[in-house]
Amino acid sequence: MKLLSALKRCSVAIAAVALATVSLQPASAAPQPIVGGERAEQGEFPFMVRLSMGCGGSLYTQDIVLTAAHCVDGSGDDTSITVTGGVADLQSPDAITVKSAKVLQAPGYNGTGKDWALIKLAEPIDQPTLKIATDAAYDEGTFTVAGWGADREGGSQQRHLLKADVPFVSDADCQGAYGDLVADEELCAGLLDTGGVDSCQGDSGGPMFRKDDSDEWVQVGIVSWGQGCARPNYPGVYTQVSHFAADIASAADSL
């Protein structure tokens, strides 16, 4: 199990636009918002979506969202989730809202590792999708994270999409920080020595991505957990998408 003081980076949405204050709730791992970032421009990351339970996600296809397993409650038919896409400002009149139809949580997920899930939408969102890394070629370097989560530890959800760049942190250094990293399934990023930039509560399930050799965005991580937000010596921990690429593709085909 993760340290009880380490939190999943998700939040409970109190209002429809998910602007409520986030409570940090102890869990086997904890989710978070973007700290030390800046506002994203409208259309800059059109594959980003906001989930009504207080998480983020990305459009794997126009009718399937890739998010974190800890953001959903098991697998099966589920029409309770509202997915908002197409905008950086959640209050924009141009926001596209779609209901979920089914959820598929990673088989075997128990709070440690395997932190991915798919949400099948009742109808497609007509926006560009985000391809995922299928091998480890892009699992190092500088990554971008984006989300509507808190902009500081213990802060509030954001109306506007925030973005930040975070550098890769080696498994050895991340293991040294947390002691129980699932190295084959998790990827770490952040300013290890100084902190100050990170995903945070409310960013859970959102993508961590970078440009590939064709100058196209490719998703390498899913916001998963961390010790607080943007603390020195505690980088953000992300699901390593390349490790699960085949499983994600197979699961998407089954929806």
Steps between C-alpha positions, in 0.01 A plus 500: 500500500608862452579716800178624661634854481533470123180594323336413173471807288123501461233705669129499573312738273250697705368710214422417139796701377728333757615825657453393861773489761688170504540297817816293519373157597750234608508206262742241376617773265381855429422721192568871442464836296760696303734698725746754361335505159322746275172516312472293185362669191166400356563214256857441618421154640167408337525138619459604867172425678366566848306232690217590737643302793793743511757331276652562160540280196598493135319395185645162407239492224218748449270278704746350753675691778823376660521588870624357831359187661469675835260751341232237432316239701549165330386392155164473327214712371522851645303805388588715802811677368478828310796563269579857394722563200584742223591794726775631726243705698248268668242781502527567128169480310687288245563219749397156377341278764438129452387226737688179560358164391750245636811490714786252483741515792840335456463129581664419831515859621528507880636846573863425417610523137272429202351847540314533171139478387288563192164677481276428203294805406134498405596701191831620356666832573608652170851599604851375418618195693830434679701199392677298768860383520533135402860459614741674737665718234334817632503417871784744574556868437275794581126438520190720503217455749164677483186506708230693682620392845630717783784743437641444849487226761162519676375752244187516288407354165562727205259640243775535240726220376853530635819356353858448617818328390661241727829313449542123522613359835677163497345194661793487743446857619124453518543174689726687741225754562211261552647159566218307335493606135366236260786570262371299204161670513573853621693798365613802705546864405559831675766732638650260749730741685285813512141392440265778393354339185270200509158357433268519801157410642244504222752416227473123553436307183627775276781439252871566520626540144785618277583542133613195304744488207221617269434806721165357610376467856526152650374400843761338724330524841176528693492722811488256791636601841760683703601632840310827522552726197826640365697421816880475473627140487153363413437489123164426347430135424329407172371177351755392237276483195745311278497208745123467462461602134400154377258451790343840440457429128343161571267648761393779262417241234274322748289806582 
